[in-house]
Amino acid sequence: MISYATAVGPEDTLHHLFCTVGAPTLMISRIKEKNAAIEINYDVLLNQTDAKIQAINFTSKPEHSLGIIFSAVSDVK
């Protein structure tokens, strides 16, 4: 599953991706182009042998990116 959201500002766009393929992962990227898009290659993403870095591409180069991989998730009651 991939969740995707954008936050469009006056000068840039933040792209938020949360993915649960493999370890839960959050990626946030800032792009200075307002109408930049993201392309996700699901065949590469779901294939266990391919390099995952080729699965997600932006139409414009991000200015900044941040990625967090959650190695453990706990359920607290």
Buried (B, 14 or more C-beta within 10 A) or exposed (E): EBEEEEEEEEEBBBBEBBBEEEEBBBBBBBBEBEEBEBEBBEEBBEEEEEEBEEBBEBEBEBEEEEEEEEEEEEEEE
